[in-house]
């Protein structure tokens, strides 16, 4: 005689769901204004963002070269009047 395979979840067999995860997900989707993150989560994310910004600033300060975006007026670049004549 063979054994029946055990099911991991009874979710398919249950017809009435109250307080289950799927119901909560549905409610959360329907009422986004009533859903708020916990204080602990928001504090954690705020701290992570601060750390990320500090690391980014440190990276920008230590790496790379300073490139002069607008160098002092030199004769090598044509002026606007010369470009329109072409």
VENFENZI-V476535 format. One record per backbone hydrogen bond with DSSP energy under -0.5 kcal/mol. NH is the residue of the N-H (numbers start at 1). CO is the residue of the C=O. If there is no record, write none. Layout:
nh: <NH	NH>
co: <CO	CO>
This chain:
nh: <13	14	17	18	24	25	26	27	28	29	30	31	34	35	36	42	43	44	45	46	47	48	49	50	51	52	53	54	55	56	57	58	59	60	61	62	63	67	68	69	71	77	83	84	85	86	86>
co: <10	10	15	16	20	21	22	23	24	25	26	27	31	32	34	38	39	40	41	42	43	44	45	46	47	48	49	50	51	52	53	54	55	56	57	58	59	65	66	67	69	74	79	80	81	82	83>
